[in-house]
Amino acid sequence: MIKRQSGIRREAMEKARGGVGVAIFDHILEKTEMRANCRMFTRIILEPGASIGYHQHNDEEDTYYILTGIATVNDNGQTRTVYPGEVVFCASGESHSIANDGQEPLEFVSIIMTFQPPER
């Protein structure tokens, strides 16, 4: 399959997971397009000041791969700064949040893998 950019669904979510501002989700592949136990394969864009709130993952793992910008991440209660090319991994039972405290848009890829086959 080849999917053109014009086929990627964009979703704007206000206060994502209790965060601040608007998070833009470009759904690279939808759950129904993947056969693996993958719930989400998405590029996320946070403008300066926007965030995705602190939340827990259960029976799934979330990976952020930072593309552009600088992020502040709360990784299980520890606050860290992450940069392009770095990875944030949140295992099942763990919690995290991400915020754009910089001056430019923050872009990252999020992949959520589940332990159960995704619902179709």
C-alpha positions in Angstrom: 0.0 0.0 0.0 1.1 3.5 -0.7 -0.8 6.2 1.0 -0.5 9.8 -0.2 -0.5 12.7 2.1 -3.9 13.7 0.8 -5.2 10.5 2.3 -3.9 11.1 5.8 -6.8 12.2 8.1 -6.1 15.3 10.3 -7.8 15.7 13.6 -7.5 18.7 15.9 -8.0 17.8 19.6 -8.4 20.5 22.3 -7.0 19.8 25.7 -5.8 16.3 24.7 -5.6 14.0 27.7 -6.2 17.1 29.9 -3.4 19.1 28.3 -3.4 22.7 27.1 -4.2 24.1 23.7 -4.7 22.1 20.5 -2.9 19.0 19.5 -3.0 18.2 15.7 -3.1 14.5 15.0 -2.1 13.4 11.4 -3.2 9.7 11.4 -0.5 8.2 9.2 -2.3 4.8 9.3 -5.7 4.1 10.8 -6.4 1.2 13.0 -8.4 -0.5 10.3 -5.4 -0.2 7.8 -3.0 -2.2 10.1 -3.2 -5.9 10.9 -0.7 -5.8 13.8 -1.6 -4.9 17.4 -1.2 -1.2 16.7 -3.8 1.3 18.0 -2.1 4.5 16.7 0.5 5.5 14.2 0.3 9.3 14.1 2.3 12.4 13.7 1.4 14.9 16.4 2.0 18.7 16.2 1.9 20.9 19.3 2.3 24.7 18.8 4.2 26.6 21.5 2.4 26.4 24.8 0.4 23.3 23.9 0.6 20.0 25.6 -0.8 16.5 26.0 -1.7 15.9 29.6 -0.3 13.4 32.0 -1.9 10.0 31.4 -1.4 6.3 32.0 -1.1 3.5 29.5 -2.5 0.1 30.4 -2.2 -3.0 28.2 -0.4 -0.9 25.6 3.0 0.8 25.0 3.4 4.4 23.6 6.5 5.5 21.8 7.2 9.2 20.8 9.9 9.9 18.3 10.8 13.6 18.3 11.1 15.1 14.8 11.3 18.9 15.4 11.2 21.2 18.4 12.1 20.8 22.0 9.7 19.1 24.4 9.3 18.9 28.2 8.3 15.3 29.1 6.9 14.1 32.4 8.1 10.5 32.5 6.6 8.8 35.5 7.0 11.9 37.7 10.4 12.8 36.4 10.6 15.9 34.2 13.1 15.9 31.3 13.8 17.9 28.2 13.9 15.9 24.9 15.3 17.0 21.5 14.9 15.9 17.8 16.0 12.4 17.2 15.3 11.3 20.8 12.7 8.7 21.9 10.2 8.7 24.8 8.9 5.2 25.7 6.0 4.6 28.0 5.4 1.0 28.9 2.2 -0.6 30.1 1.3 0.7 33.6 3.5 3.8 33.2 2.4 7.4 32.7 3.7 10.4 30.8 2.9 13.8 29.3 4.5 16.1 26.8 4.6 19.9 26.4 5.9 22.3 23.9 7.7 25.0 26.0 9.8 26.1 23.0 9.3 28.8 20.5 8.7 26.6 17.4 6.2 23.8 16.7 6.9 20.5 18.2 6.4 17.5 15.9 6.7 13.9 16.8 5.5 10.5 15.8 3.5 8.5 18.2 3.0 4.7 17.9 0.8 2.9 20.4 1.2 -0.9 20.4 -1.4 -3.0 22.3 -1.2 -6.4 23.8 -4.5 -7.4 22.3 -5.6 -7.3 18.7 -7.1 -3.8 18.0 -10.9 -3.6 17.6 -11.9 -3.1 14.0 
